[in-house]
Amino acid sequence: MKSKLLLILCLTSIGSYTFATGTSYTNANIRKQADSQMQGTAAEVEITRKIRDRITSTESLSMHAKNITIVTLGDTVTLSGTVTSQEEVTSLTDIAKKYSGSKIIKTNFRITK
């Protein structure tokens, strides 16, 4: 019983996110993006992998920043999640620009302390 209650509390607490842009994203929307990524081309998956590798190897980024969602579809790379500062937003965006070529970078971050 306690484990079921804990699971319900966890699921309801992560039910939606509001990013710095003021847009509300639900887990379903984020999952839909991630599912779309799995259907992406090999080139899109490779861009996502390069960005993820660089982000996770950057020691100055927080664990939050290293766990963002990265989706590459068509001409757009979307970065979303929680970060700890505007500096992290800038670093993440710069990394995505460097490894994505000429793709459009969209960001949906929530800054927390």
C-alpha positions as CSV (number, residue, x, y, z in Angstrom):
1,M,0.0,0.0,0.0
2,K,2.8,2.5,0.9
3,S,4.6,1.7,-2.3
4,K,1.5,2.4,-4.4
5,L,0.9,5.7,-2.6
6,L,4.5,6.7,-3.1
7,L,4.3,5.9,-6.8
8,I,1.1,7.9,-7.2
9,L,2.7,10.9,-5.4
10,C,5.8,10.7,-7.6
11,L,3.8,10.5,-10.8
12,T,1.5,13.4,-9.9
13,S,4.5,15.6,-8.8
14,I,6.1,15.2,-12.2
15,G,2.9,15.5,-14.2
16,S,3.7,18.8,-15.8
17,Y,6.5,21.3,-16.2
18,T,6.4,25.1,-16.7
19,F,9.5,26.3,-18.5
20,A,11.0,29.8,-18.5
21,T,9.1,30.6,-21.7
22,G,5.8,30.3,-19.8
23,T,4.7,27.3,-21.8
24,S,3.4,24.3,-19.9
25,Y,4.6,20.9,-21.0
26,T,3.2,17.6,-19.7
27,N,5.1,14.3,-19.5
28,A,3.0,13.1,-22.4
29,N,4.3,15.9,-24.6
30,I,7.9,15.2,-23.6
31,R,7.4,11.5,-24.1
32,K,5.8,12.2,-27.5
33,Q,9.0,14.2,-28.5
34,A,11.2,11.3,-27.2
35,D,9.1,8.8,-29.2
36,S,9.5,10.9,-32.3
37,Q,13.2,10.9,-31.8
38,M,13.3,7.1,-32.0
39,Q,11.7,7.4,-35.4
40,G,14.3,9.9,-36.6
41,T,16.9,9.4,-39.2
42,A,20.3,8.0,-38.4
43,A,21.7,11.5,-38.9
44,E,19.3,13.0,-36.4
45,V,20.1,10.3,-33.8
46,E,23.8,11.0,-34.3
47,I,23.4,14.7,-33.8
48,T,21.5,14.0,-30.6
49,R,24.2,11.6,-29.4
50,K,27.0,14.1,-30.1
51,I,25.2,16.8,-28.2
52,R,24.5,14.5,-25.3
53,D,28.1,13.3,-25.2
54,R,29.5,16.8,-25.0
55,I,26.9,17.9,-22.4
56,T,27.6,15.0,-20.1
57,S,31.4,15.5,-20.4
58,T,31.2,19.2,-19.5
59,E,32.2,19.3,-15.8
60,S,30.9,22.8,-15.2
61,L,27.3,21.8,-15.8
62,S,25.0,20.7,-13.0
63,M,23.5,17.2,-12.9
64,H,20.1,18.8,-13.8
65,A,21.7,20.3,-17.0
66,K,23.3,16.9,-17.9
67,N,19.9,15.3,-17.7
68,I,17.9,17.6,-20.1
69,T,15.9,16.2,-22.9
70,I,17.4,16.5,-26.4
71,V,15.3,15.9,-29.5
72,T,16.5,16.3,-33.1
73,L,13.8,16.3,-35.7
74,G,14.2,17.7,-39.2
75,D,15.8,21.1,-39.1
76,T,15.3,21.6,-35.3
77,V,17.0,20.6,-32.1
78,T,14.9,21.0,-29.0
79,L,16.5,21.2,-25.5
80,S,14.2,21.1,-22.5
81,G,14.4,20.5,-18.8
82,T,15.6,22.0,-15.6
83,V,18.9,23.9,-15.2
84,T,20.4,25.9,-12.3
85,S,21.3,29.2,-14.1
86,Q,21.1,31.3,-17.2
87,E,24.8,30.5,-17.7
88,E,23.8,26.8,-18.1
89,V,21.2,27.8,-20.6
90,T,23.8,29.6,-22.6
91,S,26.3,26.7,-22.4
92,L,23.8,24.1,-23.4
93,T,22.6,26.2,-26.3
94,D,26.2,26.8,-27.5
95,I,26.9,23.1,-27.4
96,A,23.8,22.3,-29.4
97,K,24.7,25.0,-32.0
98,K,28.2,23.6,-32.3
99,Y,27.2,20.0,-32.8
100,S,24.0,20.4,-34.8
101,G,25.4,22.3,-37.8
102,S,22.8,24.7,-39.2
103,K,19.8,23.4,-37.3
104,I,17.4,25.7,-35.4
105,I,17.9,25.4,-31.6
106,K,14.7,25.7,-29.5
107,T,15.0,25.8,-25.8
108,N,12.4,25.1,-23.1
109,F,14.2,25.4,-19.8
110,R,13.1,26.0,-16.2
111,I,15.7,27.7,-14.0
112,T,15.9,26.6,-10.4
113,K,18.4,27.2,-7.6
